Amino acid sequence: MMPCPESFPVPLIHIAKADSTNGYLNALCEKEKVSELTTVVADFQTAGRGQRGNSWESEDGKNLMFSFVLYPTFLEARKQFLLSQIASLAVKETLDLYIGDVSIKWPNDIYWHDKKIAGILIENVLSGSTFSRAIIGMGLNINQKNFYSDAPNPVSLYQITGRTYKIEKILDEFTEAFGKRYTDTFTNSSDRIHKEYIAALYRNDGVYPFYSDGNIFHASIADVELDGHLLLSTESGEKKRFAFKEVSFLL
């Protein structure tokens, strides 16, 4: 898929195949000291994982599948959703270089219109009230022409534009975008990041159908709390608060 350039801005491990890049990097971290932002990229994953326990379909060598490690010991565990926000915003910023109408479907799926172009899986290891490490895994659909799984709405850059792309270039662009945002978290910038995240949310512009606990209801996005809970405002004005997996968008 790609070379392993010496000039890449962070330590890079390129492998042909892995069960999952998150699993590979987790196992490596358990065995030895791994430098922060070390990135594992694979041409193919045999058991790529997404949120909600879903698998991630990807044709060999066509898409960007990678994971990287962080040691955000400066960040309180209760603020761990900040990592999800900056990762999502960095993916959006990268894709904005190529296409328009990119948004973040809460909590951290990346959408083009009503189709999913990228997904993020974050696995945190906590030590009391602080982080020990975080591993962020991503799958970005880049050059795949067709999808065959039962996933309801995948899309790739190729399908949107009809063009093929250099996957290593997109990884480099993401790494730069994320690095800047991660550095921002060292300072008091969480409010600005939060506002940018809210502005980028999928369906943040009106009333839409949602599904929860066997019921369909219509609501608008009111806010996303510091810990990642979604606040919805129903048509009757009631505020409802949901954790991840407690509510879903009806597409």
C-alpha positions as CSV (number, residue, x, y, z in Angstrom):
1,M,0.0,0.0,0.0
2,M,2.6,2.5,1.0
3,P,6.3,3.0,1.8
4,C,7.5,3.6,5.3
5,P,9.2,6.9,4.8
6,E,12.1,7.9,7.1
7,S,10.8,11.5,7.0
8,F,7.3,10.7,8.4
9,P,6.7,13.0,11.3
10,V,6.0,10.3,13.9
11,P,7.4,6.8,14.4
12,L,5.6,4.6,11.8
13,I,5.2,0.8,11.7
14,H,3.8,-0.5,8.4
15,I,2.5,-4.0,8.4
16,A,0.8,-6.0,5.6
17,K,-1.8,-7.6,7.7
18,A,-3.1,-7.5,11.3
19,D,-6.2,-8.7,13.2
20,S,-6.6,-5.1,14.1
21,T,-4.2,-2.2,14.3
22,N,-5.5,-1.3,17.8
23,G,-4.9,-4.9,19.0
24,Y,-1.4,-4.9,17.5
25,L,-0.4,-1.6,19.1
26,N,-2.0,-2.6,22.4
27,A,0.1,-5.8,22.5
28,L,3.2,-3.9,21.6
29,C,2.6,-1.4,24.4
30,E,2.3,-4.2,26.9
31,K,5.6,-5.6,25.9
32,E,7.8,-2.5,25.6
33,K,7.9,1.3,25.9
34,V,6.4,2.8,22.8
35,S,7.0,6.4,21.9
36,E,4.0,8.7,21.9
37,L,2.2,9.1,18.6
38,T,3.8,5.9,17.3
39,T,1.5,4.8,14.4
40,V,0.7,1.4,13.1
41,V,-0.8,1.2,9.6
42,A,-1.9,-2.0,8.0
43,D,-2.8,-2.8,4.4
44,F,-5.4,-5.3,5.6
45,Q,-7.2,-6.1,8.8
46,T,-8.7,-9.5,9.3
47,A,-10.8,-8.4,12.3
48,G,-11.0,-4.7,12.1
49,R,-13.3,-3.3,14.8
50,G,-15.7,-0.4,14.8
51,Q,-17.9,1.1,17.5
52,R,-20.8,-1.0,18.9
53,G,-18.8,-4.2,18.2
54,N,-19.2,-3.8,14.4
55,S,-16.6,-5.0,12.0
56,W,-15.0,-2.6,9.5
57,E,-15.0,-3.7,5.8
58,S,-11.9,-2.8,3.8
59,E,-10.5,-4.1,0.6
60,D,-6.8,-5.0,0.8
61,G,-4.6,-2.0,0.1
62,K,-7.5,0.3,-0.8
63,N,-8.1,2.2,2.4
64,L,-6.4,3.8,5.4
65,M,-6.4,1.7,8.6
66,F,-4.2,2.8,11.4
67,S,-3.8,3.3,15.2
68,F,-1.6,5.5,17.3
69,V,-0.8,5.7,21.0
70,L,-1.0,8.7,23.3
71,Y,0.0,9.3,26.9
72,P,-2.2,12.2,27.9
73,T,-1.3,12.1,31.6
74,F,-2.1,15.8,31.8
75,L,-5.8,15.1,31.0
76,E,-8.2,14.1,33.7
77,A,-10.0,10.9,33.1
78,R,-13.4,12.7,33.2
79,K,-12.3,14.7,30.2
80,Q,-11.4,11.8,28.1
81,F,-14.1,12.7,25.5
82,L,-11.8,15.6,24.5
83,L,-9.6,13.1,22.7
84,S,-12.6,11.9,20.7
85,Q,-13.4,15.5,19.8
86,I,-9.9,16.4,18.5
87,A,-9.6,13.1,16.6
88,S,-12.9,13.6,14.9
89,L,-12.1,17.2,14.0
90,A,-8.7,16.2,12.7
91,V,-10.3,13.6,10.4
92,K,-12.8,16.2,9.2
93,E,-10.1,18.8,8.6
94,T,-8.2,16.2,6.5
95,L,-11.2,15.2,4.4
96,D,-12.2,18.8,3.9
97,L,-9.1,19.1,1.8
98,Y,-10.7,16.8,-0.7
99,I,-14.5,17.0,-0.4
100,G,-17.2,19.2,1.1
101,D,-20.2,18.4,3.3
102,V,-18.1,16.4,5.9
103,S,-19.6,16.2,9.4
104,I,-19.2,14.3,12.6
105,K,-22.0,12.0,13.7
106,W,-22.0,11.8,17.5
107,P,-19.9,10.6,19.0
108,N,-17.1,10.2,16.4
109,D,-18.3,8.7,13.1
110,I,-17.3,10.8,10.1
111,Y,-20.0,11.4,7.5
112,W,-20.3,12.7,4.0
113,H,-23.9,13.7,3.6
114,D,-25.8,10.7,5.0
115,K,-23.0,8.2,4.4
116,K,-20.2,7.0,6.6
117,I,-16.7,7.6,5.2
118,A,-14.6,7.1,8.4
119,G,-14.9,5.6,11.9
120,I,-12.9,5.9,15.1
121,L,-12.3,3.5,17.9
122,I,-10.7,4.8,21.1
123,E,-9.5,2.5,23.8
124,N,-8.4,4.1,27.1
125,V,-6.3,2.7,29.9
126,L,-6.9,4.7,33.1
127,S,-4.8,4.9,36.3
128,G,-7.1,6.3,39.0
129,S,-8.3,9.7,37.8
130,T,-5.7,10.1,35.1
131,F,-4.7,8.4,31.8
132,S,-2.1,5.7,31.5
133,R,-2.5,5.6,27.7
134,A,-5.0,5.9,24.9
135,I,-5.0,4.1,21.6
136,I,-6.9,5.7,18.8
137,G,-7.8,3.5,15.8
138,M,-9.2,4.8,12.6
139,G,-10.5,3.5,9.3
140,L,-10.9,5.9,6.4
141,N,-12.5,4.7,3.1
142,I,-10.2,6.0,0.4
143,N,-9.9,4.1,-2.9
144,Q,-12.5,1.3,-2.5
145,K,-14.8,1.1,-5.4
146,N,-17.5,-1.2,-4.0
147,F,-18.7,-2.4,-0.5
148,Y,-20.2,-5.8,0.0
149,S,-20.9,-6.1,3.7
150,D,-24.3,-5.4,5.3
151,A,-23.1,-2.0,6.6
152,P,-25.9,0.3,5.7
153,N,-24.2,3.4,4.3
154,P,-20.5,3.2,3.6
155,V,-18.9,5.5,1.1
156,S,-15.3,6.2,-0.1
157,L,-13.4,9.2,-1.5
158,Y,-13.2,7.3,-4.8
159,Q,-17.0,6.8,-4.9
160,I,-17.5,10.5,-4.2
161,T,-15.0,12.0,-6.6
162,G,-14.1,9.2,-9.1
163,R,-10.4,9.7,-8.3
164,T,-7.8,7.6,-6.6
165,Y,-5.6,9.0,-3.9
166,K,-2.2,8.5,-2.3
167,I,-3.0,6.9,1.0
168,E,0.3,7.8,2.6
169,K,-0.3,11.5,1.8
170,I,-3.7,11.5,3.6
171,L,-2.1,9.8,6.6
172,D,0.6,12.5,6.7
173,E,-2.1,15.2,6.5
174,F,-4.1,13.7,9.3
175,T,-1.0,13.3,11.5
176,E,-0.2,17.0,11.1
177,A,-3.8,18.0,11.8
178,F,-4.1,15.8,14.9
179,G,-0.7,16.9,16.2
180,K,-1.7,20.5,16.2
181,R,-5.0,19.8,18.0
182,Y,-3.4,17.5,20.5
183,T,-0.9,20.2,21.4
184,D,-3.8,22.6,21.9
185,T,-5.2,20.3,24.6
186,F,-2.1,21.1,26.7
187,T,-3.5,24.6,27.2
188,N,-6.9,25.9,28.2
189,S,-8.6,25.5,24.8
190,S,-11.3,22.9,25.6
191,D,-14.1,25.4,25.2
192,R,-12.9,26.3,21.7
193,I,-12.5,22.7,20.7
194,H,-16.0,22.0,22.1
195,K,-17.6,24.8,20.1
196,E,-15.8,23.6,16.9
197,Y,-17.0,20.1,17.5
198,I,-20.6,21.2,18.1
199,A,-20.5,23.3,14.9
200,A,-19.3,20.2,12.9
201,L,-21.9,17.8,14.2
202,Y,-24.1,15.8,11.8
203,R,-27.7,17.0,11.9
204,N,-27.0,19.9,14.2
205,D,-29.3,22.2,12.2
206,G,-32.9,21.1,13.0
207,V,-35.3,18.4,14.2
208,Y,-34.6,14.8,13.2
209,P,-35.8,11.3,14.2
210,F,-34.0,9.3,16.9
211,Y,-34.5,5.8,18.3
212,S,-34.1,4.9,22.0
213,D,-35.4,2.1,24.2
214,G,-37.9,0.9,21.6
215,N,-39.3,4.3,20.8
216,I,-38.9,6.8,17.9
217,F,-39.0,10.5,18.8
218,H,-38.0,13.7,17.1
219,A,-35.5,16.1,18.6
220,S,-32.7,18.6,17.9
221,I,-29.2,18.4,19.3
222,A,-28.9,20.8,22.2
223,D,-25.3,20.1,23.3
224,V,-22.7,17.4,24.0
225,E,-21.5,17.4,27.6
226,L,-17.9,17.3,28.8
227,D,-18.1,13.5,29.3
228,G,-19.6,12.9,25.9
229,H,-23.3,12.6,26.8
230,L,-25.6,13.8,24.1
231,L,-28.3,16.3,25.1
232,L,-31.4,16.3,22.9
233,S,-34.3,18.8,22.9
234,T,-37.6,17.1,22.0
235,E,-40.4,18.9,20.1
236,S,-42.2,19.4,23.4
237,G,-39.1,21.2,24.8
238,E,-38.0,18.3,27.1
239,K,-34.3,17.7,27.5
240,K,-33.1,14.1,27.2
241,R,-29.6,13.0,28.1
242,F,-28.0,9.9,26.5
243,A,-24.8,8.0,26.8
244,F,-23.2,6.2,23.9
245,K,-25.3,3.3,22.6
246,E,-28.4,4.6,24.4
247,V,-29.7,6.4,21.4
248,S,-29.3,6.2,17.6
249,F,-30.0,8.4,14.6
250,L,-32.6,7.2,12.2
251,L,-31.1,7.5,8.7
